Amino acid sequence: MSALSHRDMDEFSLIERYFRRHQPGATDLELGIGDDAAIVRVPADRHLVVSVDTLVAGRHFQRDTAAADIGHKALAVNLSDLAAMGAAPRWWWLALSLPDADAHWLEAFSGGMFALAEQYDMALAGGDLVCGPLVVTMTVAGLVAPDQALCRRGAAAGDAIYVTGTLGAAALALRYQQAPAAPLHRPRPRVEAGRALVGLATACVDISDGLGIDLGQLLTASGVGATLDPAALPLPTTAVDVSGTQLWELAISGGDDYELCFTVPSAREQELPQRLCGIDVQLTRLGYTRRGAGLHWRTRDGACFRPSVAGYRHFG
């Protein structure tokens, strides 16, 4: 952070300056910033979907990451959770720990955050601002029709397994600094795709810790397994000289992709193009679920491919 700081401003003044904004989409926010808690109006025909994520400097983003990118990513990773549930985003809460009240940093951080929120008419409903190590915690809430939320459980044997976008680009950018950094710092939450899959997908998960872990959790929750060919993985195009098996490793284990992995009954796969018509998203079928348990990788010549790790774990 730069040396230009608000030495004479307390947290209440900083909140007023950088986080209280006119929010045209906040028509269902009865009471927001400035009170002890927020009051939101939830329609009688909708269920509330809530998620929370924390980003820690040095762990989830590099300390020299641009403030606007941190603001964008902190909200995007939460929106990815709502996308995986098929929910429409409505509100978010921010708990921000800062080592210093840097004016330039706060302006850029809040700008990156609000720019993404405005795409979905979301309202900042409240939060907390404290002095301490750089840690960003966000809680998001959205709406979904009763009994329509997508979950990790629900896939049946024989369902097709799909992913959106490409896998491994964020890990590639982190490992090889010359690779494009946008996938790492500016993930694109697949909110529109998630909502379009409601009523069609049998199970869904967002890929945050790596396809190996996240798809594995979906399969476990659904009580099915899968044997997939790593050659089917949608890999990023890059000028970096990386071997095919290394790219497979990054796609399976890298994490930070924030794409959706979901299952669809094989008899209904033909509905996908119509459901996602008009949505700018790439779809790739990885294979099909099967009876049994576990996620295994096997190449077309029958050889087993075993990634060195399944994905990212905080305590493992």
N, C-alpha and C positions, 0 to 999 in steps of 0.2 A: 504493500500500500504506500501511497505517496505521503509526504509530510504535511500536506494541506488537510487539516482536520478541524472539526467544529469543537474547539476547546471549550467554548462557552455554552454549548448546547447539551441538554440532558436527553435521555432516551425519549421522553414525551415530545420534545421539540423535533427530534430526528424523525419520529414516526409521522408527525404532522407534515414535515417537509417532503419526505420521500415515499411514504406509504399510504397516506390518505389522499385518494384521487376520486374524481368524478367517474363513476362506473355505470355507463348507460344500461348494462345488462343486469344490474343488481336490483331488479324490480321485486324479487322474492326474498331480499335481505331486509328483514324487519328492523334489526338493530345490529350495527357493525362496529367498526373501530371507534374506541373512545369509552366503552363500557367494560364491565367485568367479564362479560361473555357475549357471544353473538346469539341472535335469534333469527332463524331462517324458516321460511314457510315452505313446507313440503306438501305437494299436491296429494290429495287423498288416494289417487289412482297410481301412485308411484312408491317404490321403496328407495330408501336412502342407502347409497353405497359409499363407504368411507375407507381411505387408505392413508398411511403415513410412511414417510421415508426420511432418512437422515444422511446428509453428505458431510464428510469430515475432511478438512484440508490435509493433504498429504496421504490420504487413504483413498478417497473417491475422486479427487481431482488434484492436479499439481498446484503447488502454492503460487506459481506465477500465471495460472490460468486467468484469462481476462474476466473481469467482474461481470460483464454482460453475459458471457458464456455460462458462468456459474449460476446466475439468476435464471437463465433459460433452462439449463440442465436440471436444476433442483425442482422446477415445476414439471418439466417434461417427464422425468422418471416417475413421478406420482401420477401424471396423466396416463402413462403407459399402463399402470395398474387398473385404472378405470376402464381403459380401452379393452383390457383383457377380460373385464366383466361385462362388456357391452353397455356401459353406462354413459350417460350424457353429463359432462362436467358442469358444475354450477358454482361451487365456492371453494376457496382455499384459505388456510391459516398458515402463518409464517412465524417460526421461532428462530431467531437469528442471534448467534453469539459472535461478537466482533472484538478483535484486539484493540481496535481504534476506530473512532468515528471519522473515517476518511471521506471527505466530500465527493471527490471524483469517483471513488469506489462505489459509494452508496448510490450515486446518480446512475452509474452504468449498471450496477446490479439490479436496481429496481426497474430500470428501463428494459433490460433483457427479460425480466420476469413478467412485467405487465404486457410487453409486446406479444408474448406467447398467450397469456391469459385472454387478451382481447380477441384472439382468433376464435375463442369458444364462448365469448360473452360471460366469462367467469368474474366473480366478485371476490376481492380480498376481504374476508369477514373479521379478521383479527389476528392476534398472535402475541409475540413477546420479543423484546430486544434487550440483550444484556451484554456486558463487557466480559470477554473471555477468549479462549481459542476460537479460531474461525470454524464454526459448525452451523450448517443450515438444515433445519428440520421443517418439513412441510406436511400438512395434512390437507387432503383434498376430499371433496364430497361431490357425488353425482347422483343421478336419478335413473331408475330403470323400472319397467313395468313389472308388477308382481309375477314371480315364478319365471321370469325371462332372463335373469342374470346368467351369464356364462360362468362356468366353474371349471376347476381342474378335473373334477370327477364327471363321468357321463359318457366317456368314449367306450365303444363296444368293439369286440374283435371284428376285424374286417373294415374298420373305418379308415378313410384316407387321412394321412398326416400332411399338413401344409404349413409353410412359413411365409410370412410377408418379407419383402425386401431382400437384402443380402446379409450374410453373417460373417463376422470376423473383421469388419472394417475398423471398428473402434479399437480392438486389440492390436490390429496392424499399426494403427496410428500411434498407439502407446509404445509399442515395441520398436518400431522403425520411424523415427521422428520425421523423416522426409515424406512419409505417407500423408495423404490429406487428413487434417485434424478435425474436419467438420463432423464426421460420424461420432467422434469421441466427445466433443464439446457441445455439439448441437444436435442431439438425438431428436428424431421426429416421432412423437407419439402417434400410434395408429388408431386414433379415436374414431375416425369415420369408418375405418374397416371393422373395428370391433362392434360398432353399432349395427353395421350392415350384416354381421354374422349372427345376430340374435335370431333365434328360431331355426337356424340352419346348423351351426356348429354344435357338436355334442360335448366338446370340452375345449378349453382355451387357457393359455398361460402366456405371460409376457416374458421375453428372454432378457433377463437382467444379469444372471450369474453364469450364463453359458447354456447353450442348447442341451448339452449332456445332462446337466443338473435339472434344468427347468422342464424339459420334455420327460425326463425320468420321473419327476414328481407328478406330472400329469398322468403318466402311465400307471404309476403306483396308486394314485388316488382312484383311477378308473378300474384297477384290477386287470390290466392287460399288459402286453409286452410289445416289442417291436424289434425287428432286425432290419437295419437300413444300410444302404450303400453310400459311403462318404462321397462318392463321385456325384451324387444327386444334390449335394449341398450348394446353395447359391452363393458363390464366392465373389468378393469384390474384385474389380479390375484395378490393377496397380502396376506402377513402373518398378516397384521394389522387387529385387531378385529373391523370391521366396519359392521354395519347392512346393509341389502339390500337397505332399503329406503335411508340411508345415502349415499350409493354409487350412487343411482339414482340421488340424489341431486348434488353430485360432478360431475357426468357425464353431467347433464343438465346445471348446473350453474357455474362449476368450472373455465372453460376457460383455456387458455394456452396449448390447445391440438394440435393446428395447423394440424388437420386432415381436410379432405375435406368432405363436405356434398353436395350431388348432386342429381338431379332427372333424371330419364330415362323413356321414354315411356314404358309402361308395355309390349307392343308388341315386344320390342327390348331388353328386359332384358337378353335374351339368348346370346346376343352378348358380354356381359361384360367379361366372362372368356377369350374369344379370344383376346379382346382388351387389357386386362391386363396380358396376358400370358407372363411370364418371369419377371414380376415386383413383387417384394417382398412386397405385401400389402394385408392385410386382408380386406374383404368387408362384410358389414352387412346391410341387408335391414331392415329399421325401420318400413316401412308401405307404405301408398300411400297418395297422395294429394287428396283433395276433393273440391267440390264447396263450396263457402263461404269464411270465413276469420278466422284467428286466429289459434294458436297452442295449442292443449289441450292434456292432458295425462290421459288415462283411462286404468285401469288394466283389466285383462281378466274376472274378476268377476263383472265388470261394475262400480267399485269404481273410483272416480276421484282422481288423484294425482296432488297436487298443490305444486310445488317447492317454497321455501320461497322467492327466487329471480330467475329471468330469466337468469342472467349472470352478468358480470362485467361492471360497468359504471363508467367513470371518474367523472362525475358531476351528480350524481343521488342518 
